[in-house]
Amino acid sequence: MNTKKTLIKVPHAKRKELMKACGATYPTIRKALDGFSETELTRKIRYVALTQFDGIEYERKEAES
């Protein structure tokens, strides 16, 4: 599975608005913001979340063995 090294935090109410703005389902929004999907739509979702919905981008911590 291809994952990004960052995730984007957006409040739940804003995620619902983001769904409407991008025309995507909640699972798609979740995968995009958590960095578990890399498509044109998920790149758009991540961009819109950061620029219009007060999203905050965080570095994903690597799991230690």
Secondary structure as UniProt FT lines:
FT   STRAND          6..9
FT   HELIX           12..22
FT   HELIX           26..34
FT   HELIX           40..52
FT   STRAND          56..59
//
